[in-house]
Amino acid sequence: MPHTFLVLEFLMALNIYFVFRWPVFHMSRSIEKIVASKWKSEGRGARVRRSIGLPAIGQIDPFLMLDEFTGSSLEGAGFPDHPHRGFETVTYVLEGEIYHEDFLGNSGTLKAGDMQWMTAGRGIIHSEIPGREMVRGLQLWLNLKKEYKMDPPSYQELNSNQMLTVEENGVKVIVIAGEALGKKSEIRTRTPAYYLDVTLRPNAELIQTIPDGWTTFCYTLDGDILIGPESQRVQAHHTVVFNRNGDSVKFNNASSEEARFILISGEPIGETVAQHGPFVMNTQEEIIQTIDDYRNHKNGFEHARNWKSDIGTKFLKGTLWNE
């Protein structure tokens, strides 16, 4: 030990200093449940694999629903004019394209790799119609705090070439919201949240840090993935819900093919939830008021009077692709 101090004194005399950094240890969250998603009919002719919202999972604050959807308007799949109030929808297109139009005059096309973060706020009515070819995508319903539920509706949209994409050691992350591998998305989330599209090459591993206490789950899209400290093997189209103890989640691809999954995490709101279909408020009285507002075109639904979307009308008439 005396020799150690002599060496240190000698190095200090030469103005040589060392900075010792304690290693960073992460406590990986364990798995709370794993639930398979199966196809079911939704809307007009569309099929969905429900994730969050299944009876085995329910709603996990702040998340109301997650669907993987597929369909083609040529085969009768579509979601014509329908309302929302009190939450946000996040639509992420994996394959194909979707046309959208709302009663405020907004319209456009979401193509493969594009994302739309829509804040319904006090009220929106819109139409979502798949293109001619088969579309595959995800739609997340994210709750809002009471203070934001009556905000004006708004959109944040990113094309595939605008997405923040980070690659490192066989891991590719499209950072839709939140941060990963040292990079942070510019998407503004009223409810603090992460939304990550992760692809792991064979033998690649990701340890993703997660804020303490946040609700966290992943939905597997392709391949087999070893998840959590248990290294539980999970196949495609399963939802993995993690417990809230720990500051990270761990993923490893031990297969010979790429694996892909969506990792979503959010800060719990901690408020009561009253829901009636596409309306999400805090009390039943607010739901009754919302239905009255919708039926009588007031308090956010004024633009609904005498409005019908062009794409929804053509879709229902079967004339969408006549031109």
C-alpha positions as CSV (number, residue, x, y, z in Angstrom):
1,M,0.0,0.0,0.0
2,P,2.8,2.6,0.8
3,H,4.2,1.9,-2.7
4,T,0.8,2.8,-4.1
5,F,0.9,6.2,-2.5
6,L,4.4,6.9,-3.6
7,V,3.4,6.2,-7.2
8,L,0.4,8.5,-6.9
9,E,2.5,11.3,-5.4
10,F,5.1,10.9,-8.3
11,L,2.3,11.0,-10.9
12,M,0.8,14.1,-9.3
13,A,4.1,15.8,-9.3
14,L,4.2,15.3,-13.0
15,N,0.7,16.8,-13.3
16,I,-0.7,13.4,-14.3
17,Y,-4.2,12.8,-12.9
18,F,-6.7,10.0,-13.2
19,V,-10.5,10.3,-13.1
20,F,-12.2,7.2,-11.7
21,R,-15.7,6.5,-13.0
22,W,-17.9,4.0,-11.3
23,P,-19.4,1.5,-13.8
24,V,-23.0,1.9,-14.6
25,F,-25.2,-1.0,-13.7
26,H,-28.7,-1.4,-15.0
27,M,-31.5,-3.3,-13.3
28,S,-33.4,-5.1,-16.0
29,R,-37.2,-5.3,-15.6
30,S,-38.7,-8.7,-15.5
31,I,-41.7,-9.8,-17.5
32,E,-45.1,-9.5,-16.0
33,K,-47.1,-11.2,-18.7
34,I,-46.9,-12.4,-22.3
35,V,-50.1,-12.5,-24.4
36,A,-50.6,-13.7,-28.0
37,S,-52.6,-11.5,-30.4
38,K,-54.9,-13.1,-32.9
39,W,-56.7,-11.7,-36.0
40,K,-60.2,-10.3,-35.5
41,S,-62.5,-8.2,-37.7
42,E,-62.6,-4.4,-37.1
43,G,-64.2,-1.5,-38.9
44,R,-65.4,-2.4,-42.4
45,G,-63.5,-5.4,-43.8
46,A,-60.3,-4.7,-41.9
47,R,-58.5,-7.2,-39.6
48,V,-56.6,-6.4,-36.5
49,R,-54.4,-8.2,-34.0
50,R,-55.3,-6.4,-30.7
51,S,-52.5,-5.9,-28.2
52,I,-53.3,-3.4,-25.4
53,G,-57.0,-3.6,-24.9
54,L,-57.3,-7.4,-24.9
55,P,-59.1,-8.8,-21.9
56,A,-55.9,-10.5,-20.7
57,I,-54.1,-7.2,-20.6
58,G,-56.8,-4.4,-20.5
59,Q,-55.7,-0.8,-20.5
60,I,-52.4,-0.1,-18.9
61,D,-52.1,3.6,-17.9
62,P,-51.5,5.7,-20.0
63,F,-52.2,3.3,-22.9
64,L,-55.7,2.6,-24.1
65,M,-55.2,0.3,-27.1
66,L,-52.7,-1.0,-29.6
67,D,-53.7,-2.7,-32.8
68,E,-51.7,-4.2,-35.6
69,F,-54.0,-3.8,-38.7
70,T,-54.2,-5.0,-42.2
71,G,-56.5,-4.7,-45.2
72,S,-57.1,-3.2,-48.6
73,S,-59.9,-0.9,-49.7
74,L,-60.3,-2.9,-52.8
75,E,-61.3,-5.8,-50.5
76,G,-63.7,-3.6,-48.6
77,A,-61.4,-2.6,-45.7
78,G,-61.7,0.9,-44.3
79,F,-62.5,3.2,-41.4
80,P,-64.9,5.8,-42.9
81,D,-66.0,9.0,-41.0
82,H,-65.7,8.5,-37.2
83,P,-65.1,10.8,-34.2
84,H,-62.6,11.0,-31.4
85,R,-62.2,13.0,-28.2
86,G,-59.9,13.1,-25.2
87,F,-56.8,11.2,-26.3
88,E,-54.2,10.8,-29.0
89,T,-53.9,8.3,-31.9
90,V,-50.5,7.3,-33.3
91,T,-50.7,5.6,-36.7
92,Y,-47.5,4.0,-38.0
93,V,-47.5,2.4,-41.5
94,L,-45.3,-0.7,-42.0
95,E,-46.4,-1.6,-45.5
96,G,-48.7,-0.1,-48.1
97,E,-50.5,3.3,-47.7
98,I,-53.4,4.9,-45.9
99,Y,-55.5,7.9,-47.0
100,H,-56.8,10.2,-44.3
101,E,-59.1,13.2,-44.3
102,D,-60.8,15.2,-41.5
103,F,-63.5,17.8,-41.0
104,L,-61.0,20.6,-40.6
105,G,-59.8,20.2,-44.1
106,N,-56.7,18.2,-43.4
107,S,-55.9,15.3,-45.8
108,G,-53.0,13.3,-47.1
109,T,-51.4,9.9,-47.6
110,L,-49.4,7.9,-45.1
111,K,-47.0,5.6,-46.9
112,A,-44.7,2.8,-45.6
113,G,-42.5,4.1,-42.8
114,D,-44.6,7.3,-42.2
115,M,-46.1,8.2,-38.9
116,Q,-49.0,10.4,-37.8
117,W,-49.4,11.6,-34.2
118,M,-52.9,13.0,-33.9
119,T,-54.1,14.8,-30.8
120,A,-57.9,14.5,-31.0
121,G,-58.3,16.9,-28.0
122,R,-61.8,18.3,-27.8
123,G,-62.9,16.7,-31.0
124,I,-62.1,15.4,-34.4
125,I,-64.0,13.5,-37.1
126,H,-61.9,11.8,-39.7
127,S,-61.7,9.0,-42.2
128,E,-58.9,6.5,-42.6
129,I,-59.0,4.4,-45.8
130,P,-56.3,1.8,-46.9
131,G,-55.0,2.1,-50.4
132,R,-55.5,-0.4,-53.3
133,E,-52.8,-2.7,-52.1
134,M,-52.7,-4.5,-48.8
135,V,-51.6,-2.2,-45.9
136,R,-50.0,-3.3,-42.6
137,G,-49.6,-0.9,-39.7
138,L,-50.0,-0.1,-36.1
139,Q,-52.3,2.3,-34.3
140,L,-51.8,3.2,-30.6
141,W,-54.3,5.1,-28.5
142,L,-52.6,7.2,-25.8
143,N,-54.6,8.8,-23.1
144,L,-54.4,12.5,-22.2
145,K,-54.4,14.2,-18.8
146,K,-57.6,16.0,-18.0
147,E,-55.9,19.4,-18.6
148,Y,-55.3,18.4,-22.3
149,K,-58.5,16.6,-23.2
150,M,-60.2,19.8,-24.5
151,D,-57.2,21.2,-26.4
152,P,-57.7,22.0,-30.1
153,P,-57.0,19.0,-32.3
154,S,-53.5,18.9,-33.9
155,Y,-51.2,16.7,-35.9
156,Q,-47.5,15.8,-36.0
157,E,-46.5,13.9,-39.1
158,L,-43.2,12.5,-40.2
159,N,-42.4,10.8,-43.5
160,S,-40.1,7.8,-43.5
161,N,-37.1,9.9,-44.6
162,Q,-37.7,12.3,-41.7
163,M,-37.6,9.6,-39.0
164,L,-34.7,9.6,-36.6
165,T,-32.8,6.3,-37.2
166,V,-29.9,5.1,-35.1
167,E,-27.7,2.0,-35.7
168,E,-25.1,0.5,-33.5
169,N,-23.6,-3.0,-33.1
170,G,-26.3,-4.7,-35.1
171,V,-29.1,-2.8,-33.5
172,K,-31.3,-0.4,-35.6
173,V,-33.8,1.8,-33.8
174,I,-36.3,4.2,-35.4
175,V,-37.0,6.7,-32.6
176,I,-40.5,7.8,-33.2
177,A,-40.8,9.3,-29.7
178,G,-38.5,9.4,-26.7
179,E,-34.8,8.5,-27.0
180,A,-32.5,5.5,-27.7
181,L,-28.8,5.0,-28.3
182,G,-28.1,8.5,-27.2
183,K,-30.5,10.2,-29.7
184,K,-33.8,11.9,-29.0
185,S,-36.9,12.4,-31.2
186,E,-38.3,15.9,-31.7
187,I,-41.9,14.6,-31.5
188,R,-43.7,16.5,-28.7
189,T,-45.7,14.2,-26.4
190,R,-48.2,15.7,-24.0
191,T,-48.1,12.4,-22.1
192,P,-44.4,11.6,-21.8
193,A,-43.7,8.5,-23.8
194,Y,-41.2,6.4,-25.8
195,Y,-42.2,4.7,-29.1
196,L,-39.3,2.8,-30.6
197,D,-39.2,0.5,-33.7
198,V,-36.3,-1.9,-33.1
199,T,-34.6,-4.3,-35.4
200,L,-32.0,-6.7,-34.1
201,R,-29.6,-8.5,-36.4
202,P,-28.6,-12.1,-35.4
203,N,-26.7,-12.1,-32.0
204,A,-27.4,-8.4,-31.4
205,E,-28.5,-7.2,-28.0
206,L,-30.3,-4.0,-26.8
207,I,-30.4,-2.8,-23.2
208,Q,-32.8,0.2,-23.4
209,T,-33.1,2.5,-20.4
210,I,-36.6,3.4,-19.2
211,P,-37.6,6.1,-16.8
212,D,-38.4,4.8,-13.3
213,G,-42.1,4.0,-12.8
214,W,-43.2,4.2,-16.4
215,T,-45.5,1.6,-17.9
216,T,-43.6,-0.4,-20.5
217,F,-44.5,-3.1,-23.0
218,C,-43.3,-4.4,-26.4
219,Y,-45.1,-5.9,-29.3
220,T,-43.2,-8.4,-31.4
221,L,-43.5,-8.1,-35.2
222,D,-41.0,-10.5,-36.8
223,G,-38.6,-13.2,-35.6
224,D,-37.9,-14.8,-32.2
225,I,-36.5,-12.6,-29.4
226,L,-35.0,-13.4,-26.0
227,I,-36.5,-10.8,-23.6
228,G,-35.8,-9.8,-20.0
229,P,-33.4,-11.1,-17.4
230,E,-35.2,-14.4,-17.8
231,S,-34.2,-14.6,-21.5
232,Q,-37.8,-15.6,-22.3
233,R,-38.1,-16.6,-25.9
234,V,-41.0,-14.7,-27.6
235,Q,-42.3,-15.2,-31.1
236,A,-44.0,-12.7,-33.4
237,H,-47.4,-11.1,-32.6
238,H,-47.1,-11.2,-28.8
239,T,-47.4,-8.5,-26.3
240,V,-44.9,-8.5,-23.4
241,V,-45.8,-6.4,-20.4
242,F,-42.9,-5.6,-18.0
243,N,-43.2,-4.8,-14.3
244,R,-42.2,-1.4,-13.1
245,N,-39.2,-2.4,-11.0
246,G,-36.0,-1.5,-12.8
247,D,-34.5,1.1,-15.1
248,S,-34.0,-0.9,-18.3
249,V,-35.4,-3.6,-20.5
250,K,-33.2,-6.2,-22.3
251,F,-33.6,-7.8,-25.7
252,N,-31.4,-10.3,-27.5
253,N,-31.7,-12.0,-30.9
254,A,-30.3,-15.5,-30.6
255,S,-31.7,-16.6,-34.0
256,S,-30.2,-16.6,-37.5
257,E,-32.7,-14.1,-38.8
258,E,-33.5,-10.5,-38.0
259,A,-36.0,-9.8,-35.3
260,R,-38.3,-6.7,-35.1
261,F,-40.4,-5.3,-32.3
262,I,-42.1,-2.1,-31.1
263,L,-41.1,-0.9,-27.6
264,I,-43.5,1.5,-26.0
265,S,-43.3,3.2,-22.6
266,G,-45.1,6.0,-20.9
267,E,-45.6,7.9,-17.7
268,P,-48.8,6.9,-15.9
269,I,-51.4,9.6,-15.7
270,G,-53.1,8.3,-12.6
271,E,-56.6,9.7,-13.3
272,T,-59.9,7.9,-13.6
273,V,-60.8,6.8,-17.2
274,A,-64.4,6.8,-18.6
275,Q,-64.6,5.5,-22.1
276,H,-67.4,5.1,-24.6
277,G,-66.0,3.8,-27.9
278,P,-63.9,6.7,-29.4
279,F,-64.5,9.1,-26.5
280,V,-62.2,9.0,-23.5
281,M,-62.8,11.3,-20.6
282,N,-62.6,11.2,-16.8
283,T,-66.2,10.8,-15.7
284,Q,-69.4,9.3,-17.0
285,E,-71.0,12.8,-16.9
286,E,-68.3,14.0,-19.3
287,I,-69.0,11.1,-21.6
288,I,-72.7,12.0,-21.7
289,Q,-71.7,15.6,-22.5
290,T,-69.4,14.5,-25.2
291,I,-72.1,12.4,-26.9
292,D,-74.4,15.4,-26.7
293,D,-71.7,17.7,-28.2
294,Y,-71.2,15.2,-31.0
295,R,-74.8,14.8,-31.9
296,N,-75.5,18.5,-31.7
297,H,-72.3,19.7,-33.4
298,K,-71.0,21.9,-30.6
299,N,-68.0,22.3,-28.2
300,G,-65.5,21.1,-30.8
301,F,-67.7,19.3,-33.2
302,E,-69.1,22.4,-35.0
303,H,-67.4,21.4,-38.2
304,A,-69.3,18.1,-38.3
305,R,-72.5,19.8,-39.4
306,N,-73.2,18.7,-43.0
307,W,-69.7,17.4,-43.4
308,K,-68.8,14.1,-45.0
309,S,-65.3,13.1,-46.1
310,D,-64.7,12.7,-49.8
311,I,-62.7,9.5,-49.4
312,G,-65.1,8.0,-46.9
313,T,-68.1,8.8,-49.2
314,K,-66.5,7.3,-52.3
315,F,-65.4,4.3,-50.2
316,L,-68.9,3.6,-49.0
317,K,-70.3,4.0,-52.5
318,G,-67.7,1.7,-54.0
319,T,-66.4,4.5,-56.3
320,L,-63.1,5.2,-54.7
321,W,-61.1,3.6,-57.5
322,N,-63.4,4.4,-60.5
323,E,-61.3,7.4,-61.7
